[in-house]
Amino acid sequence: MANEPLLKLDLPGIPKVRSGKVRDIFDLGEHLLFVATDRISAFDCVMPNGIPRKGEVLTQLSHFWFDQTESLVPNHRAAKAIDPLPDRLQPYADALKRRSMIVVKAKPLTIECVVRGYLAGSGWKEYQARQTVCGIQLPAGLQESSELPEPIFTPSTKAETGHDENISFSQAAQMIGDTLAEKACAASLQLYKFARNYARQRGIIIADTKFEFGLCNDQLVLIDEVLTPDSSRFWPMDQYQPGRGQPSFDKQFVRDYLESLDWNKTPPAPTLPPDVVSKTQAKYLEAYQRLTGRSL
């Protein structure tokens, strides 16, 4: 296994403002520093051991997609992947290498912006019960993993703990206002369609994805990570078969392993065995290589 996973990061003299399931966020004054660790969560629990280089994949893939989409939707990056770190961060260059991003401060929207192009996950469960997804009526006769006639915008709440909850567009509009909801919906669909078409040429189906937006000087900007294996369902095209769940480029091996255990899915989470860690790392690195055409 190459490298030890980075699970916890402190930068003396740089205030940490938030530590999420995966990301640590530091305050640089005018900007924020996002650092993607190698932590991995499943069933809303963070595993005690991580996936080496996972944070590099998340950060570098986000940089890649920001490069591809900044002409479509502005984003919050203050520095690109090739830009040098500021002087005050140079002492921590080794720890931050390939896993950090400097961004402008934005006020995040209070909704998650999810786009679905295929029927999977909670959307498939709702469709089975009511033939809808987030209240959107869909044609009869669709199967698990079926491609939808058109991608749909299916927002959700942001939960600090536990699961996000799917909501209707009208509920989202009540939370953030009609105009902002319309803009977020249009931007999300535009980004998804661009990325879906791009990924198809590289043998990957983007079944669905979650975007985050914020306001910066009253402008809607794309923030956080974008189109990564943590925020999206990536399926290999050559194995795609409607009517069942699909193999994917994410933490599938982690979830499958945890489902095999007598564990009640509450903390403390069990330690992942080496083979699950290595298989999961390989999937993250393969997703990066397929989409970018480069090895990390």
N, C-alpha and C positions, 0 to 999 in steps of 0.2 A: 504494500500500500504506500503510494507516494505521499509524503508529507503527513504531518500530524494535523488534525482538524483544529481550526481556530474556533473555540467555543465562547470565549469571553475576552473582551477588549476594553482596556482603560487607557486613556491618553492623558497622563499627568499634565495639568495646566490647561486642558481643553475640557470644558464642562460637557458632561453627557446629559442630554435632555430626555432621552427615551431609550429604552431597551425593549424591543419587541420579541416575537418568537424567533425571528431570524436576524433582524437589523438592529444595529446600535446607531443612534443619531447624536451627533455632537454639534455644539453651537460655536460657530466661527465668527460671530458678530453679524456681519451683513449676510453671511451665507450659513448653510448647514453642511455638515459632512455626514453622508450616509455610508455606513460600513456594513456589508453583508458578511455575516459570520458563516460558519459551517454547521450551525445548528439546524436540526430538522425536526419538524413537528408532524404529528399524525393524530387524528381524532382529538385535536385541540390540546395535545400534550407534547411538550418538548422532550425529545429523547436525551438520555444522559450522555450519549456519545453522538458525534456528528458525522457528516460525510465530507471527507477531505476534498477541498477545492470547489465545493458546492457554491460558496460565496463568490468565488471568481467567475463561475459560470453565470450566476444571476446578474452580477455587475456588468460583465463584458457583453452579455447578450442584451442587456438593457441599453448599454452604450451603442451597440450595433443597431438596434431598432430605433433609438432616438436619431441616429445618423440617417436611417432610411426614411423616417417619417416627419422630420422637422419641417419639411416644406408643406406638409399637410396640416399638422397641428403643432403649435409651439409647445416647447417643453421647459422644464425647470433647470436644465443643466447650466451651470456656470462655467464648467470646464469639460473638455472632451477627454477621451481615454488617453490620448497621446500627450496631453498637456502636463507639464511638471507640477509637482505638489508645491504649495506655497512654503516659504522658508520655515514657518513655525511647525509645519507637519513633517519636514524632512527627517527629524530624529526618529520618526515612526514609519519611515518609508517601507521598511521590510514587512511590517505587519499590515500596512495598507495596500501593498502592491496588488494591483488587478482587482481588488475587492472594494474600493472606495470611490465615491462620486461626490463632487462638490456641487451643491445646488442652491438656487435662490430660494428665499423663504416665500412660501405660498400658504394661503389659507385653504386647507383641504375641504372639499365638499363632504357633506355628511352622508353621502350614499356611495355605494360601490357600483361601478358601471360595468355590468356584465353583458357580453354579447354571446349568443349561442347560434352556432351554425348547424349543430347536430344535436340529437336528442340523447342526453346522458345525465347521470347524476340525479340531483333533485328535480331537474326538469322532466326526466323520464318518469320519475315517481308521480309527479303531479299529472303528467299526461295520462298515465294509466288510470288515475282516479277520476280525472275530470276532462280529459282531452284538451287541456290548456297548459300553458307554461306562464307563470306570473300573470294569470288572467287572460293571456292572449290565446284566442281560439285557434287550434291547429287542425289540419285535415285528419279524418279518420284513417285508421289502418297503418299508422307509422309503427315501426319497430324500435327496439332499443338500438341506439347508435345510428338511426336513420338520418340522412341529411335533410334539413328543413328546406321548404320551398324557397325561403329567403331568410337570411340571418335576422334574429330578433334581439331587441334591446330589453334586457330583463334585470332591472336594478335590484339592489338589496340594501338592507341596513348594514351599518358597521357595528359589529359587536366587539366590545373591549375584551370580553371573555365569552367562551362558548361560540355558537354558530351564528353567522350572519343569517338574516331572514329575508327570503324573497318578498318583494313588494311589487305592486303594479306601477305603471308609469304615472298614474294620477296621484298615487301616494308619494312617489318621488317628487312630483311637482309641488305637492303640498309642503314637502320638507325643504326644498331649495328654491322654489319659485318656478313658474311656468317657463320663463325665458331661458333660465339657466338649465333647466331640465331638457328643453328642446336642443340647446347647444351641446350639452353633454351627450345626448342621444345621437345626434348627427355626427359628432366627432368620433364617438365610439364605433358606430357602424362603418364610417369611412376608414378608420384605422384597421378594423377587423378585416374588411374586404380586401384592403391592400395586402395585409400580412397573410391572409388565407391564400390569395393568389400567388404570392411570392413563395410561401412554404410548399405549396403543391408542386412547384417546379423542382423542389429539392426533396421530394418523397415524403413530406410530412403533412398530415391533416391537422389543422388547428380546429378542434371540435368546438371549443369555447374559450373565452379568456375574460379576465377581469382587468379593467383599467381604473386608475385613480386620477382624478383631476383636482386642481386647486385654482384659486384666484390669486393672481399677482398683478397689482395695479389695475384691478377690475378686469383683467384679461383671463380667459379660461386657458389653463396650461396643463399639459400632461405631466404627471408627477409619479414618484416612487419607481418601482420596477415596471417593466413593460414586456409582455409577450415572452415570459420565461416559463420553464417547466413548473415553477411554483405557482404561477398565476394563470396557467393555461393547461388545457388538455391537448397534448401533442400525441397523435397516433401515427404509426408507420403506415403509409399508403399501401404497401405491398402485402400487408396483413389485414387490411380493412375488410370486415364482413358484417353487414347489418344483421340485427337479430340477436346480438350478444354484446357483452362488454368487450372492449378492445385492449390489446397491450398498449402501453404508453411509455413516454419518455419522462418519467417523473418518479415519485416515491412509491410506485406500485409494489416493488419488492418489500418495502418497509410495511405497507399496509397489509400485504398478503401474509408476511411473517407474524405481525401482531394479531391478525385474525386467527392464526393457528394456536395462539396461546390462551391459557386460562387467565386472562387479564381483564379487569372490569373497565378499562379505558379511562381511568382516573389516575392522577399522579399518586405515587411516583411511577414513571414509565420504565419499562424494562430496557436493559442494555441491548443494543443490536449486535448480533454476531458478525464476525469478519466477512463472511460470504455475502450477507445482505448488504453490508456497507460497500463492499467492492462492486457488487452488481449495480447498486444504486448510483454510485459514482460513475460507473461506465455509461449508464443511461444519460446522466446529465451531460457528460463530456461529448457523447455521441450527438445529442440534440444540438449542442453548440457547433460541432464540426459540420453537421449536415446543413444547418441554416446559414452559417457564415462562410462555409468552404475553407475554414481555417482550423487548425488544431490549436488548443489553448496551451 
